[in-house]
């Protein structure tokens, strides 16, 4: 949603008023917790159920010392990531010289399944364009309106005549149709070609995911295949990537700039191939000429983008020989060419873009002082492996906190038995905008809840369940105490794997509190739930939170509001918005609180959606 606001602002007076109105109307609904948000365009579910399978072939593994990296340094690096308050790391893989030297999952996450990459997908789209150039089917100087002539309105043939493939690759097209239009319009190619431009092509860097989408449309037009099919014999199969999914637009074209799901190890393979100048196992995947150009600065960026300039759909470090595939909230393949090191991450970081603490931490540990092979250090290596295992909730069982609660049936906290069979009907008016799926995720996926109805609890075969009922959905969530429990849930026809952990505590008023985290394992978001029970368990107060959430959006929106208030069109649509007002609206939307009372009605439903 921060991207949507930024897109509206960048659109200026020249941006289509219809798109502005639709976008601002959608934002108002999202931030108004008294009404349900309704999508402006129909979303057709497409993401399939992830099918478990081993990675074949896997990347080689090696001890850190055999690759010149001290195990102790890696232990401290992972500790720094774990301790950073706003870095909600999901999984991290560290490689050197083509081998994995350290890896772990955090909490309930699992790097063996695919994970959304957000804008890191752009780098893969850029590689596909490079392949077409290598094949002689496309050139950097080719004009976009000529390539998409059959889709181009007549007026755009003149208006867009100077925009080339190179401008799309470097985010310098200046075209104003952007992500805001993508959530309110169905024909994105037409919207892009009919749009106005901000200055002349090549004049200024302006990050816009629709540039990448148009590259995807060009790949389809020139090759006769979508990105998925085009890359199958050229990238997926040569690198052994068998589990991959790319979301499509309403017209069936891969989104190009986002929507790609890959396993972390497979994404690291792509980074290693680029680090090897386009070679993989003796086979040429992309030309060395293209790789060198793609990973060299092609467009200068503002200081808002941290230490990075822009290449061809990749970020390029200004200070050292490094490049980056980056997606928001911490989806990274960070490649230090000068060290032969790759850091691949998935996360739900609650910070803005490249200014995240993640880059500061990582750069400080992986400096130019690393050398060649070191003597093996079994003690430090065992300590590193022990720490990594301690972060992975799947293998590092943490005892359920029973300071206030005795063990009950099946080893569960006694409180589980007291809650089982109870159903609480939610009475607060803001329930209509709250749901199990985090609000940031709803906006990105264009899937909006119809509102909460009730919460209930049950026990079956030694397992404790938190049941969340919405107006049109029912989610039966097994809660893991000590180790995560896992389930799969359907959101508007889209399957998502969930990992759920919980614990009981007491608050300062001696109330019983159930604290639950619902991790969306294939995505960047997590739902955090706190349920405060009255002494007789007759009522509860619920606090909903999510990560990434309010802190991330607060930073983004406060920065943009200063500009938006002075804009002649936007100011009239959004009205006055002080920082205090922004904080209030964000808290109400992303951290709702509501009350519920025990229902003496029908028995809890037993179905699993």
C-alpha positions in Angstrom: 0.0 0.0 0.0 3.0 2.3 0.5 3.8 1.6 -3.2 0.2 2.4 -4.1 0.4 5.8 -2.4 3.8 6.5 -3.9 2.5 5.6 -7.3 -0.5 8.0 -6.9 1.9 10.8 -5.9 4.3 10.1 -8.8 1.4 10.2 -11.2 1.0 13.9 -10.6 -1.7 15.9 -12.4 -1.1 14.0 -15.6 -2.1 10.7 -14.2 -5.5 9.5 -15.3 -8.1 10.9 -12.9 -10.1 7.7 -13.1 -7.2 5.7 -11.8 -6.5 8.3 -9.0 -10.1 8.2 -7.9 -10.3 4.4 -7.8 -7.0 4.1 -6.0 -7.8 6.7 -3.3 -11.2 5.2 -2.9 -9.7 1.8 -2.3 -7.2 3.2 0.2 -10.0 5.0 2.1 -11.8 1.7 2.4 -8.7 -0.1 3.5 -8.1 2.5 6.3 -11.7 2.7 7.4 -12.3 -0.2 9.8 -16.0 0.5 9.9 -16.6 -0.8 6.4 -15.7 -3.8 4.3 -13.1 -3.3 1.6 -14.2 -4.5 -1.8 -11.7 -5.2 -4.6 -12.0 -2.9 -7.6 -11.2 -5.7 -10.0 -12.0 -9.4 -10.0 -9.2 -11.7 -8.7 -9.1 -15.2 -10.2 -7.2 -17.5 -7.8 -4.2 -19.1 -9.5 -1.6 -20.1 -7.0 -1.6 -23.9 -6.7 -0.9 -26.0 -3.6 2.8 -26.4 -3.1 3.8 -30.0 -3.8 6.7 -31.2 -1.6 9.7 -32.5 -3.4 13.4 -32.6 -2.8 15.6 -30.0 -4.6 17.4 -31.8 -7.4 20.2 -31.3 -7.8 20.9 -29.5 -4.5 23.7 -27.1 -4.1 26.9 -28.6 -2.6 27.5 -28.1 1.1 30.8 -27.3 2.7 32.2 -26.2 6.1 32.7 -22.5 6.5 36.4 -22.9 7.1 36.9 -24.8 3.9 35.7 -21.7 2.1 37.7 -19.3 4.1 34.9 -18.1 6.5 35.2 -18.6 10.3 32.2 -20.5 11.8 32.4 -18.0 14.7 31.8 -15.1 12.3 28.7 -16.8 10.9 27.4 -17.5 14.4 27.7 -13.8 15.3 26.1 -12.8 12.0 23.0 -15.0 12.5 22.8 -13.8 16.1 22.8 -10.2 14.9 19.9 -11.0 12.5 18.0 -12.8 15.2 18.4 -9.9 17.7 17.5 -7.1 15.4 14.0 -6.0 16.6 12.5 -5.2 13.2 14.1 -8.0 11.1 11.5 -10.8 11.2 13.8 -13.3 9.3 12.1 -16.3 7.8 15.1 -18.2 6.3 18.7 -17.4 5.5 21.2 -19.2 3.3 24.9 -18.2 3.1 27.1 -19.4 0.2 30.7 -19.0 -0.8 32.3 -20.2 -4.0 29.2 -22.1 -5.1 28.7 -24.0 -1.8 26.2 -23.5 1.0 28.2 -22.9 4.2 25.4 -22.0 6.6 21.6 -22.0 6.5 18.6 -22.0 8.8 14.9 -21.3 9.2 13.6 -19.0 11.9 10.5 -20.0 13.9 8.0 -22.0 11.9 9.3 -21.2 8.5 10.6 -23.8 6.0 13.0 -23.0 3.2 12.1 -26.3 1.5 8.8 -24.8 0.3 8.5 -21.8 -2.1 8.2 -18.2 -0.8 7.0 -15.1 -2.5 9.8 -13.0 -3.9 8.0 -9.7 -4.5 10.2 -7.4 -6.6 13.1 -9.8 -6.6 11.1 -11.3 -9.5 12.3 -8.3 -11.6 15.8 -9.7 -11.8 14.5 -13.0 -13.3 12.5 -11.0 -15.9 15.6 -9.0 -16.7 17.5 -12.3 -17.4 14.7 -13.4 -19.7 15.1 -10.2 -21.7 18.8 -10.8 -21.9 18.2 -14.3 -23.3 16.0 -12.8 -26.0 18.7 -10.3 -26.8 21.3 -13.1 -26.9 19.1 -14.9 -29.4 18.9 -11.9 -31.6 15.2 -11.6 -31.3 15.2 -8.3 -29.3 17.4 -5.2 -29.0 17.8 -2.6 -26.3 16.9 0.1 -28.8 13.7 -1.6 -29.9 10.7 0.8 -29.3 8.0 -0.5 -27.0 5.1 0.8 -29.2 6.5 -1.1 -32.2 6.9 -4.3 -30.2 3.3 -4.1 -28.8 1.9 -2.4 -31.9 -1.2 -4.6 -32.0 -2.1 -3.6 -28.5 -1.1 0.1 -28.8 -3.8 2.8 -29.1 -3.1 5.1 -32.1 -2.4 8.1 -29.9 0.3 6.1 -28.1 2.2 5.5 -31.3 3.2 9.1 -31.2 3.1 9.8 -27.5 5.3 6.7 -26.5 7.4 6.6 -29.6 10.8 7.2 -27.9 10.4 4.6 -25.1 12.7 1.7 -25.6 13.4 -1.7 -24.0 16.5 -0.1 -22.3 14.2 2.5 -20.6 12.1 -0.3 -19.2 15.1 -2.3 -17.9 16.6 0.8 -16.2 13.3 2.2 -14.8 13.7 5.4 -16.8 10.6 5.2 -19.0 8.9 8.0 -17.0 5.5 6.4 -17.7 3.0 7.2 -15.0 0.7 4.2 -15.2 2.0 2.1 -12.2 1.0 -0.2 -9.4 -1.9 2.0 -8.4 -3.5 1.2 -11.8 -2.7 -2.4 -11.5 -5.1 -2.8 -8.5 -7.9 -0.9 -10.2 -7.6 -1.7 -13.9 -7.8 -5.0 -15.9 -5.9 -4.2 -19.1 -2.4 -3.2 -17.9 -0.7 -3.0 -21.3 -3.3 -0.6 -22.6 -3.2 1.4 -19.4 0.6 1.7 -19.7 0.5 2.7 -23.4 -2.3 5.2 -22.9 -0.6 6.8 -19.9 1.3 10.1 -19.8 5.0 10.4 -19.0 7.0 12.3 -16.4 9.6 14.0 -18.6 11.6 12.4 -21.4 12.6 8.7 -21.5 16.0 8.2 -20.0 15.9 11.4 -18.1 15.2 10.2 -14.6 15.1 7.0 -12.5 11.5 6.3 -11.3 10.9 2.9 -9.8 7.8 1.5 -11.3 6.9 -2.2 -11.4 4.8 -1.8 -14.5 8.1 -1.3 -16.5 8.8 -4.9 -15.6 5.3 -6.0 -16.4 5.7 -4.5 -19.9 8.9 -6.4 -20.3 7.0 -9.6 -19.5 4.4 -8.7 -22.1 7.2 -8.1 -24.6 8.7 -11.5 -23.9 5.3 -13.1 -24.6 4.9 -11.0 -27.8 8.4 -11.7 -29.2 8.8 -15.3 -28.2 5.2 -16.4 -28.4 5.5 -17.8 -24.9 4.9 -16.4 -21.4 7.8 -16.1 -19.0 7.1 -19.4 -17.3 7.2 -21.4 -20.6 10.0 -19.3 -22.1 12.3 -19.9 -19.1 11.5 -23.6 -18.7 14.2 -24.9 -21.1 16.4 -21.9 -20.6 16.6 -21.4 -16.8 14.3 -23.7 -14.8 15.4 -27.0 -16.2 19.1 -26.3 -16.6 19.3 -25.2 -12.9 17.0 -28.0 -11.7 14.2 -25.6 -10.6 11.1 -27.8 -10.4 8.8 -25.9 -8.0 8.1 -22.4 -9.4 4.9 -20.3 -9.8 4.4 -16.9 -11.3 1.1 -14.9 -10.8 -0.5 -13.4 -13.9 -2.4 -10.2 -14.6 -6.2 -10.3 -15.4 -5.2 -10.7 -19.1 -3.1 -13.9 -18.4 0.4 -12.3 -18.7 3.0 -13.1 -15.9 3.3 -10.0 -13.7 7.1 -9.8 -14.4 7.8 -7.3 -11.6 6.3 -9.4 -8.7 4.3 -12.5 -8.0 7.1 -15.1 -8.4 7.3 -18.0 -5.9 10.6 -19.9 -5.6 12.4 -21.9 -3.0 15.3 -20.1 -1.4 17.9 -22.5 -2.6 16.6 -22.2 -6.2 16.8 -18.5 -6.1 20.4 -18.8 -4.7 21.2 -21.0 -7.7 20.1 -18.1 -10.0 22.3 -15.7 -8.0 25.2 -18.1 -8.3 24.7 -18.4 -12.1 24.8 -14.6 -12.4 27.9 -14.5 -10.2 29.5 -17.0 -12.6 28.8 -14.6 -15.5 25.9 -16.6 -16.9 27.4 -20.1 -16.7 25.9 -23.1 -14.9 27.6 -26.5 -14.8 29.5 -25.8 -18.0 26.5 -24.5 -19.9 26.0 -21.0 -21.1 22.6 -19.7 -19.7 23.0 -16.0 -20.4 25.8 -14.2 -22.2 28.7 -12.7 -20.2 28.2 -9.4 -22.0 24.6 -9.2 -20.7 25.5 -10.2 -17.2 28.2 -7.5 -17.0 25.8 -4.9 -18.3 22.9 -6.0 -16.0 25.1 -5.9 -12.9 26.7 -2.5 -13.8 25.2 0.9 -12.9 22.8 2.0 -15.7 20.7 4.5 -13.8 21.6 6.7 -10.8 19.1 6.6 -8.0 18.4 8.9 -5.1 19.7 8.5 -1.5 16.3 6.9 -0.6 17.6 3.7 -2.2 20.6 3.4 0.1 23.9 2.3 -1.3 22.4 1.0 -4.6 22.3 2.3 -8.2 20.2 0.4 -10.8 21.4 -1.9 -13.6 19.1 -4.0 -15.7 16.3 -5.0 -13.2 19.0 -5.5 -10.6 20.4 -3.3 -7.9 24.1 -2.5 -8.0 26.2 -1.5 -5.0 27.8 2.0 -5.3 30.7 1.2 -3.1 31.8 -2.3 -3.8 31.5 -5.0 -6.4 28.1 -6.4 -5.4 24.6 -6.7 -6.9 21.2 -7.5 -5.5 17.9 -9.1 -6.4 15.5 -7.4 -3.9 11.9 -7.7 -3.0 10.2 -5.6 -0.3 10.1 -6.8 3.3 13.5 -8.6 3.0 13.4 -10.9 -0.1 17.0 -10.8 -1.1 19.7 -12.5 -3.2 22.7 -10.4 -2.3 25.8 -11.3 -4.2 29.3 -10.0 -3.3 31.2 -10.6 -6.5 34.5 -9.4 -4.7 34.1 -12.2 -2.2 32.2 -14.9 -4.1 29.6 -14.8 -1.3 25.8 -15.0 -1.7 23.3 -14.2 1.1 19.7 -15.4 0.2 16.9 -14.4 2.5 13.2 -14.4 3.0 11.7 -12.3 5.7 8.9 -10.0 6.9 11.1 -7.0 7.7 9.2 -4.1 9.1 11.5 -1.4 7.5 11.7 0.6 4.3 13.5 -0.9 1.3 17.4 -0.7 1.1 17.6 1.5 4.2 16.8 -1.6 6.3 19.2 -2.6 9.1 19.7 -5.9 7.3 22.1 -4.4 4.8 24.1 -2.6 7.5 24.5 -5.8 9.5 25.4 -7.9 6.5 27.9 -5.4 5.0 29.6 -5.2 8.4 30.2 -8.9 8.6 31.1 -9.7 5.0 33.9 -7.2 4.3 36.9 -7.6 2.1 39.1 -9.2 4.7 37.9 -12.7 4.1 40.6 -14.9 2.6 41.0 -18.4 1.3 40.7 -21.7 3.1 41.1 -21.8 6.9 42.0 -24.7 9.2 38.9 -26.6 10.3 37.5 -25.6 13.7 35.2 -28.4 14.9 34.3 -26.6 18.1 33.2 -23.4 16.5 31.4 -25.2 13.8 29.4 -27.3 16.3 28.6 -24.1 18.1 27.4 -22.5 14.9 25.2 -25.5 14.0 23.8 -25.5 17.6 22.8 -21.9 17.3 21.2 -22.3 13.9 19.2 -25.3 15.2 18.0 -23.2 18.1 16.4 -20.7 15.8 14.4 -23.3 13.9 11.3 -24.1 15.8 10.7 -27.3 13.8 13.8 -28.9 15.4 14.4 -26.8 18.5 11.5 -27.6 20.7 10.9 -24.8 23.2 9.1 -25.9 26.3 5.6 -24.5 26.6 5.5 -21.7 29.2 3.8 -23.3 32.2 4.8 -20.9 34.8 1.1 -20.1 35.4 -0.5 -23.2 33.9 -0.2 -26.8 34.9 0.0 -29.5 32.2 -3.4 -30.8 31.1 -4.7 -33.5 28.7 -2.0 -34.8 26.3 0.7 -32.5 27.8 -1.2 -29.4 26.7 -1.4 -26.4 29.1 -4.4 -26.9 31.5 -6.0 -23.7 30.1 -6.6 -25.5 26.8 -9.1 -27.8 28.5 -10.9 -24.9 30.1 -11.4 -23.1 26.8 -12.3 -26.2 24.7 -15.9 -26.0 23.6 -16.3 -22.2 24.2 -17.4 -19.9 21.4 -17.1 -16.2 21.5 -19.3 -14.0 19.3 -17.6 -10.7 18.3 -19.8 -7.6 18.9 -17.4 -4.7 18.0 -18.3 -2.7 14.9 -14.8 -2.9 13.5 -15.1 -6.7 13.1 -16.3 -6.1 9.5 -12.8 -5.1 8.4 -10.8 -7.6 10.4 -9.8 -11.1 9.3 -7.2 -13.8 9.7 -5.2 -12.8 6.6 -3.0 -9.8 7.4 -4.2 -6.5 5.9 -1.0 -5.9 4.0 -1.3 -9.3 2.4 -5.0 -8.7 1.6 -4.0 -5.5 -0.3 -1.1 -7.2 -2.2 -3.1 -10.2 -3.1 -6.3 -8.2 -3.8 -8.3 -10.5 -1.5 -10.3 -8.8 1.2 -12.0 -10.3 4.2 -15.7 -9.9 4.8 -15.2 -9.6 8.5 -14.9 -11.7 11.7 -17.9 -13.3 13.2 -16.6 -15.4 16.2 -13.7 -17.2 17.8 -14.0 -20.6 19.3 -11.8 -23.3 20.8 -11.7 -27.1 20.5 -9.6 -30.1 21.3 -9.3 -33.2 19.2 -6.9 -36.2 19.5 -4.6 -34.3 21.9 -4.5 -31.1 19.8 -5.8 -27.7 20.6 -7.5 -25.6 18.0 -8.3 -21.9 17.7 -11.2 -21.6 15.2 -11.7 -18.3 13.4 -15.0 -17.8 11.7 -15.5 -15.0 9.1 -18.6 -14.1 7.2 -17.7 -16.4 4.3 -14.9 -18.6 5.7 -14.0 -20.9 8.6 -10.4 -21.5 9.6 -9.4 -24.3 12.0 -6.0 -23.5 13.4 -4.1 -26.1 15.4 -1.9 -24.3 18.0 1.5 -25.6 18.8 2.9 -25.1 22.3 6.6 -25.6 22.2 6.8 -26.6 18.5 4.7 -25.3 15.6 1.6 -26.9 14.3 0.9 -26.8 10.6 -2.2 -26.6 8.4 -3.3 -25.4 5.0 -6.1 -22.8 4.7 -8.1 -21.5 1.7 -8.5 -17.8 1.1 -10.9 -17.0 -1.7 -9.7 -20.2 -3.6 -6.0 -19.5 -2.9 -4.3 -22.2 -0.7 -1.7 -21.0 1.9 0.4 -23.1 4.3 0.3 -21.8 7.9 2.5 -22.5 10.8 0.9 -21.7 14.2 2.6 -21.3 17.6 1.1 -20.2 20.9 1.6 -19.8 24.6 -0.3 -18.8 27.6 0.7 -15.9 29.9 -0.7 -13.6 32.5 -1.0 -9.8 32.1 -0.5 -7.1 34.6 -4.1 -7.5 35.7 -3.6 -11.2 36.3 -5.9 -12.0 33.3 -5.2 -15.2 31.3 -3.8 -14.4 27.9 -3.4 -16.6 24.8 -0.7 -15.4 22.5 -0.7 -16.8 19.0 1.4 -16.3 15.9 0.0 -17.4 12.5 2.9 -17.5 10.0 2.0 -17.5 6.4 4.8 -19.7 5.3 4.8 -18.9 1.6 4.4 -15.1 2.1 6.0 -12.2 4.0 3.2 -11.7 6.5 2.3 -13.0 9.9 -0.9 -12.5 12.0 -0.3 -11.9 15.7 -3.3 -12.5 18.0 -3.6 -11.8 21.7 -6.7 -12.9 23.5 -7.4 -11.6 27.1 -9.9 -13.6 29.1 -12.1 -12.3 31.9 -11.8 -14.3 35.2 -14.8 -16.5 34.5 -13.9 -16.8 30.8 -17.3 -15.2 29.9 -15.8 -12.5 27.7 -12.5 -11.9 25.9 -10.7 -8.9 24.5 -8.8 -9.5 21.3 -5.9 -7.5 19.9 -5.0 -8.2 16.2 -1.5 -7.2 14.9 0.5 -8.1 11.9 4.1 -8.0 10.6 5.1 -6.3 8.5 2.6 -3.8 9.6 2.1 -0.4 11.2 5.7 0.7 11.8 6.6 0.0 8.1 3.6 1.8 6.8 3.8 4.7 9.3 7.3 5.5 8.1 6.3 5.4 4.4 3.0 7.3 4.8 4.4 10.0 7.1 7.1 10.7 4.5 4.6 10.8 1.6 1.9 12.8 3.3 4.0 16.0 3.4 4.0 15.9 -0.4 0.5 14.6 -0.9 -1.1 17.4 1.1 0.3 20.0 -1.3 -0.7 18.2 -4.5 -3.6 19.9 -6.3 -5.5 16.7 -7.1 -4.5 14.4 -4.3 -5.0 16.9 -1.4 -8.7 17.3 -2.4 -9.2 13.5 -2.5 -7.3 12.6 0.7 -8.0 15.7 2.8 -5.8 16.9 5.5 -3.7 14.2 7.2 -1.5 15.1 10.2 1.1 12.6 11.5 -1.2 12.0 14.5 -4.1 11.2 12.2 -2.0 8.8 10.2 -1.0 7.0 13.3 -4.6 6.8 14.5 -5.8 5.4 11.1 -2.9 2.9 10.9 -3.5 1.6 14.4 -7.2 1.2 13.8 -6.7 -0.6 10.5 -3.6 -2.7 11.3 -3.9 -3.2 15.1 -7.7 -3.5 15.7 -9.1 -4.4 19.1 -12.5 -5.9 19.7 -14.5 -7.7 22.4 -16.5 -10.9 22.3 -18.8 -12.8 24.7 -19.4 -16.5 25.2 -22.2 -17.8 22.9 -24.6 -20.3 24.3 -25.7 -21.2 20.7 -24.9 -24.2 18.4 -21.9 -26.4 18.8 -18.7 -25.4 17.2 -18.4 -26.4 13.5 -16.0 -29.2 12.9 -15.1 -28.6 9.3 -11.7 -27.5 8.0 -11.7 -25.0 5.2 
